[in-house]
Amino acid sequence: MSDIEAVHSILAAAPGAQVVVISLDDDPAYEIRAFASGDRGYVHAESASRDVAAAVRAVAGGARFGLVQARSRGLRSTRCDC
């Protein structure tokens, strides 16, 4: 099962869930598809030890967290208001 399929399955079972994906895929297009599928956070596995807690805090606070916005600022992952 892909990350995106997992998000669909989780949200089908628990529509109010706030999903943070940890993925090996750091392609911005894949992250955008994951956000479109309903996830609220996206962390690349390479930076997971540093970014998971921040992603969970951001998502719990109502924000999204991901790589696409971070790359535009030269960072790995960051909170975004998207």
C-alpha distance (Angstrom), angle and dihedral (degrees) to the residues before:
residue distance angle dihedral
M1 . . .
S2 3.79 . .
D3 3.80 124.3 .
I4 3.80 90.1 -105.5
E5 3.82 92.8 49.7
A6 3.80 88.7 49.5
V7 3.80 91.1 52.6
H8 3.82 89.9 51.4
S9 3.81 91.2 49.3
I10 3.80 93.4 47.5
L11 3.79 93.2 48.0
A12 3.81 91.7 46.2
A13 3.81 89.5 54.9
A14 3.81 95.7 38.9
P15 3.83 111.2 19.4
G16 3.81 94.1 -173.2
A17 3.80 95.2 51.9
Q18 3.79 118.0 127.3
V19 3.81 103.9 -141.7
V20 3.81 125.5 -157.8
V21 3.81 113.2 -168.8
I22 3.80 121.1 -150.1
S23 3.79 107.1 -163.2
L24 3.77 142.4 172.2
D25 3.81 88.8 -142.8
D26 3.81 112.4 91.1
D27 3.82 96.1 175.4
P28 3.84 107.4 129.4
A29 3.82 90.3 -141.4
Y30 3.81 90.0 57.9
E31 3.79 91.3 49.7
I32 3.80 90.2 51.2
R33 3.82 89.7 51.4
A34 3.81 89.5 49.3
F35 3.82 91.1 51.6
A36 3.81 89.2 47.7
S37 3.81 89.2 53.1
G38 3.80 89.3 58.7
D39 3.79 108.2 -92.4
R40 3.80 116.9 139.4
G41 3.78 99.4 -158.8
Y42 3.77 136.1 34.1
V43 3.80 124.0 -168.4
H44 3.78 126.0 176.9
A45 3.80 111.3 -127.5
E46 3.80 90.9 -125.3
S47 3.80 90.9 64.1
A48 3.82 97.4 32.3
S49 3.80 96.1 108.6
R50 3.80 88.6 57.2
D51 3.81 101.5 34.5
V52 3.82 110.9 34.7
A53 3.80 96.2 83.1
A54 3.81 91.3 47.5
A55 3.81 90.3 47.8
V56 3.80 92.3 51.4
R57 3.82 91.4 47.8
A58 3.81 91.9 48.5
V59 3.80 93.6 47.7
A60 3.82 92.2 44.9
G61 3.81 87.1 52.8
G62 3.80 92.6 54.4
A63 3.81 98.9 -100.3
R64 3.77 131.3 111.6
F65 3.78 123.8 -118.9
G66 3.77 125.3 -154.3
L67 3.76 155.2 129.8
V68 3.80 102.7 -106.2
Q69 3.80 95.3 68.8
A70 3.79 91.2 39.4
R71 3.79 93.7 55.2
S72 3.78 90.7 55.7
R73 3.83 86.0 60.9
G74 3.81 96.3 41.0
L75 3.82 94.7 -106.4
R76 3.84 130.9 120.6
S77 3.82 101.3 -127.2
T78 3.76 133.0 -11.1
R79 3.75 146.2 165.3
C80 3.77 113.2 -88.2
D81 3.78 134.4 -171.2
C82 3.78 96.0 -135.4
